[in-house]
Amino acid sequence: MSSSKTDSMTLSETLAVAVGLLDNNGVSSDNASDKQEDSSNNHHQTPIEKSIDILTKLQTQLSRSGTLSNNEVIDDVATSSLEFIGVEYHLGRAFLMLPTYQLGSNNNNNNSNSASPSILRKTNITRATDYFHAYLKKVDQLDLLNEATIKEYHTL
């Protein structure tokens, strides 16, 4: 993903591109994903890998900008920022969607080229689980879960 291209996109547009890559497996109906295509860093990346790169960078941008604070309640979150609550959820989805064989040359783990499919799958599931836990923790802190769901989540 070219940083000059993403600098011209809003955080919302960036999230839409990443989710579009996941939901459509790279087939996007708008030209926003075209802004992501011409970087030399993205050669041989699958749509899922591109989405992971975009979401990871978006997560970093959101953290640096303080868009979502750990001590906020839902009433403190700006309406325009609500969609960013799900970034970790989408990262979890993306890691579950990764194949068990190495497709692209840049899968956020360059040492995994010789790893067996079962090791790659276990790594992807572990990462997905970590992202889902981060998402659930954030939703729990914002008090968006009902009591039964909170109880079930804490038993995990």
C-alpha positions as CSV (number, residue, x, y, z in Angstrom):
1,M,0.0,0.0,0.0
2,S,1.5,3.3,-1.0
3,S,1.7,5.7,1.8
4,S,1.1,8.7,-0.5
5,K,-2.1,7.0,-1.8
6,T,-3.4,6.3,1.7
7,D,-2.5,9.7,3.0
8,S,-5.1,11.1,0.6
9,M,-7.8,8.7,1.9
10,T,-9.8,9.3,5.0
11,L,-9.7,6.6,7.8
12,S,-13.2,5.7,6.9
13,E,-12.3,5.2,3.2
14,T,-9.3,3.1,4.3
15,L,-11.5,0.9,6.4
16,A,-14.0,0.5,3.6
17,V,-11.3,-0.6,1.2
18,A,-9.9,-3.2,3.7
19,V,-13.4,-4.6,4.5
20,G,-14.2,-4.6,0.8
21,L,-11.2,-6.7,0.1
22,L,-12.3,-9.2,2.7
23,D,-16.0,-9.3,1.8
24,N,-15.5,-9.4,-2.0
25,N,-12.2,-11.3,-2.0
26,G,-10.6,-8.4,-3.8
27,V,-13.4,-7.5,-6.1
28,S,-14.3,-3.9,-5.3
29,S,-17.1,-1.9,-6.9
30,D,-15.4,1.5,-6.4
31,N,-12.0,2.8,-7.3
32,A,-10.8,3.2,-3.8
33,S,-9.0,-0.1,-3.9
34,D,-7.2,1.0,-7.0
35,K,-5.4,3.5,-4.8
36,Q,-4.0,0.5,-2.9
37,E,-2.7,-1.5,-6.0
38,D,0.3,0.3,-7.3
39,S,2.8,-0.1,-4.5
40,S,5.9,-2.3,-5.0
41,N,5.4,-3.6,-1.5
42,N,2.1,-5.3,-2.5
43,H,3.3,-7.4,-5.4
44,H,2.0,-11.0,-5.1
45,Q,-0.2,-10.2,-2.2
46,T,-3.7,-11.8,-2.0
47,P,-6.7,-9.5,-1.3
48,I,-6.7,-10.9,2.2
49,E,-3.0,-10.1,2.8
50,K,-3.6,-6.6,1.4
51,S,-6.5,-6.2,3.8
52,I,-4.4,-7.3,6.7
53,D,-1.7,-4.7,5.8
54,I,-4.3,-2.0,5.5
55,L,-6.1,-2.9,8.7
56,T,-2.8,-3.1,10.7
57,K,-1.7,0.3,9.5
58,L,-5.2,1.7,10.2
59,Q,-5.0,0.2,13.7
60,T,-1.7,2.0,14.2
61,Q,-3.1,5.3,12.9
62,L,-6.1,5.0,15.2
63,S,-3.9,4.3,18.2
64,R,-1.5,7.2,17.5
65,S,-4.4,9.7,16.9
66,G,-6.2,8.6,20.1
67,T,-9.4,8.2,18.1
68,L,-10.6,5.5,20.5
69,S,-9.4,5.7,24.1
70,N,-9.3,2.7,26.4
71,N,-11.1,4.6,29.2
72,E,-14.1,5.9,27.1
73,V,-17.7,4.8,27.4
74,I,-19.9,4.6,24.4
75,D,-21.4,8.0,25.0
76,D,-17.9,9.5,24.8
77,V,-17.1,8.0,21.3
78,A,-17.8,10.3,18.4
79,T,-20.4,8.9,16.0
80,S,-17.9,9.2,13.2
81,S,-15.5,6.9,15.1
82,L,-18.0,4.1,15.9
83,E,-17.0,2.1,12.8
84,F,-13.4,1.9,14.0
85,I,-14.5,-0.2,17.0
86,G,-14.5,-3.2,14.7
87,V,-10.9,-2.9,13.3
88,E,-9.7,-5.8,15.5
89,Y,-12.8,-7.8,14.5
90,H,-12.0,-7.4,10.8
91,L,-8.3,-8.3,11.5
92,G,-9.5,-11.5,13.2
93,R,-11.7,-12.3,10.3
94,A,-8.9,-11.7,7.9
95,F,-6.5,-14.1,9.7
96,L,-9.1,-16.8,9.7
97,M,-9.5,-16.4,6.0
98,L,-5.8,-16.8,5.2
99,P,-5.0,-20.0,3.4
100,T,-2.9,-22.7,5.0
101,Y,-0.3,-22.4,2.4
102,Q,1.9,-19.5,1.6
103,L,0.5,-17.5,-1.4
104,G,2.0,-14.1,-1.3
105,S,5.6,-13.0,-0.6
106,N,4.5,-10.8,2.3
107,N,2.2,-12.4,4.9
108,N,3.4,-10.3,7.9
109,N,5.7,-13.2,8.7
110,N,8.5,-13.6,6.2
111,N,10.0,-16.5,8.0
112,S,6.9,-18.7,7.4
113,N,7.8,-19.5,3.8
114,S,8.9,-23.0,4.8
115,A,6.4,-23.6,7.5
116,S,4.0,-26.5,7.2
117,P,0.3,-25.8,6.5
118,S,-0.7,-26.9,10.0
119,I,1.8,-24.5,11.6
120,L,0.6,-21.7,9.4
121,R,-3.0,-22.5,10.3
122,K,-2.3,-22.6,14.0
123,T,-0.4,-19.2,13.8
124,N,-3.3,-17.7,11.9
125,I,-5.9,-19.0,14.3
126,T,-3.8,-17.7,17.3
127,R,-3.6,-14.3,15.7
128,A,-7.3,-14.3,14.9
129,T,-8.1,-15.3,18.5
130,D,-5.9,-12.5,19.8
131,Y,-7.7,-9.9,17.6
132,F,-11.1,-11.2,18.5
133,H,-10.2,-11.0,22.2
134,A,-9.0,-7.4,21.7
135,Y,-12.3,-6.6,20.0
136,L,-14.4,-8.2,22.7
137,K,-12.4,-6.4,25.4
138,K,-13.0,-3.1,23.7
139,V,-16.7,-3.8,23.3
140,D,-16.9,-4.9,26.9
141,Q,-15.1,-1.7,28.1
142,L,-17.7,0.4,26.1
143,D,-20.4,-1.5,27.9
144,L,-22.0,-2.8,24.7
145,L,-22.4,-6.4,25.7
146,N,-25.4,-7.8,27.6
147,E,-24.8,-9.7,30.9
148,A,-25.0,-13.2,29.4
149,T,-22.5,-12.4,26.7
150,I,-20.1,-10.8,29.2
151,K,-20.4,-13.9,31.4
152,E,-19.6,-16.2,28.5
153,Y,-16.8,-14.0,27.3
154,H,-15.1,-14.0,30.7
155,T,-15.3,-17.8,30.9
156,L,-13.1,-17.9,27.8
